[in-house]
Amino acid sequence: MEIRKQKKEKPDYSSLPKNPRKASLLSAMLPGAGQVYNGKAWKVPIIYAGFMADIYFINFNNRRYQVFREALFAFDEGEPNGFPTLNRDALVRNVDYWRRNRDLTILLLGVIYALNIIDANVDAHLSGFDITDELSLSIEPSIDNFTAQNQQMGISFKLNFK
């Protein structure tokens, strides 16, 4: 009885113009670098705008959370706070609301980072995809006659292979 270990075959990316692994690693090290490697530098400002907007909202939500948290501590100690019309339950709701929003925007930052890497990988995989003029898709109105008095109008999608 002989047990043989099967070697795991590595994927061969030599036929692709761009290496998906390299694109993913570049984007993981520096967001947007994989997009530049793939020749899609126009995506870099979109990625960084997403990062900047999300960081702004993390900061905004954290500031609001800190304000209501301090107000809640002051209320518990019997000191005046910035929200004299709110009772303790309302302050707790606000603290929970702004903390949840801050945490979700932090999670969104991780999602943006992951999408950056996924986009670079998929774009590198599709870099070898052949897009020729021999394929075409046309959308045309159509009228079909089923019987002498029954007509049906609609839209037809035609995929042409030349």
FENFEN-V373687 format. One record per backbone hydrogen bond with DSSP energy under -0.5 kcal/mol. CO is the residue of the C=O (numbers start at 1). NH is the residue of the N-H. E is the energy in kcal/mol with one decimal. If there is no record, write none. Layout:
CO	NH	E
CO	NH	E
This chain:
2	4	-0.6
4	6	-0.5
5	7	-0.5
11	13	-0.8
13	16	-1.2
18	20	-0.7
19	23	-2.2
20	24	-2.3
21	25	-2.5
22	26	-2.5
23	27	-2.1
24	28	-2.0
25	29	-2.2
26	30	-2.7
30	33	-2.7
32	36	-1.9
33	37	-2.3
34	38	-1.9
35	40	-3.1
36	39	-1.3
40	43	-1.8
41	44	-1.3
41	45	-0.5
43	47	-2.1
44	48	-2.5
45	49	-2.2
46	50	-2.1
47	51	-2.2
48	52	-2.8
49	53	-2.6
50	54	-2.2
51	55	-2.5
52	56	-2.3
53	57	-2.2
54	58	-2.2
55	59	-2.3
56	60	-2.6
57	61	-2.6
58	62	-2.2
59	63	-2.4
60	64	-2.2
61	65	-2.3
62	66	-2.6
63	67	-2.2
64	68	-2.2
65	69	-2.3
66	70	-2.5
67	71	-2.0
68	72	-2.2
69	73	-2.4
70	74	-2.4
71	75	-2.3
72	76	-2.4
73	77	-1.5
74	79	-2.4
75	78	-1.1
83	86	-1.4
87	91	-2.0
88	92	-2.6
89	93	-2.4
90	94	-2.2
91	95	-2.6
92	96	-2.6
93	97	-2.6
94	98	-2.6
95	99	-2.0
96	100	-2.4
97	101	-2.3
98	102	-2.1
99	103	-2.6
100	104	-2.4
101	105	-2.1
102	106	-1.8
103	107	-2.1
104	108	-2.3
105	109	-1.4
106	110	-1.3
107	111	-1.7
108	112	-2.6
109	113	-2.0
110	114	-2.4
111	115	-2.7
112	116	-1.9
113	117	-1.6
114	118	-2.7
115	119	-2.8
116	120	-1.8
117	121	-2.2
118	122	-2.8
119	123	-2.6
120	124	-1.9
121	125	-2.2
122	126	-2.4
124	18	-0.5
124	127	-0.8
125	128	-0.7
126	129	-1.6
129	131	-0.6
130	132	-0.6
132	135	-1.0
134	162	-2.4
136	160	-3.0
138	140	-0.5
138	158	-3.0
140	156	-3.6
142	154	-2.4
144	146	-0.6
144	152	-2.7
149	151	-0.7
150	146	-2.4
150	147	-1.2
152	144	-3.1
154	142	-2.9
156	140	-2.5
156	158	-0.6
157	159	-0.5
158	138	-2.7
158	160	-0.6
160	136	-1.6
160	162	-0.6
